[in-house]
């Protein structure tokens, strides 16, 4: 079978092949309904704009929580530093650990 015969048989098959989908009267309405649903879903900035009180509350909680945690970490660090300084001071005053020149 040569290329020309293959093309003719393919052409005959394609001529007889027709796609005839069933007609759906609600197709257009369904498409517009899906478009409208997507249009109503807000983007992230749109969501924040419509929920300003919630966003402001979450930001306030985050700021207060971060400040409190930072304060506690700073107090713990200051306490540890204070203990180390006191220990070094007492060790420096102890006659038993002093070096004689």
Order of alpha helices (4+ residues) and beta strands (2+ residues): alpha-alpha-alpha-alpha
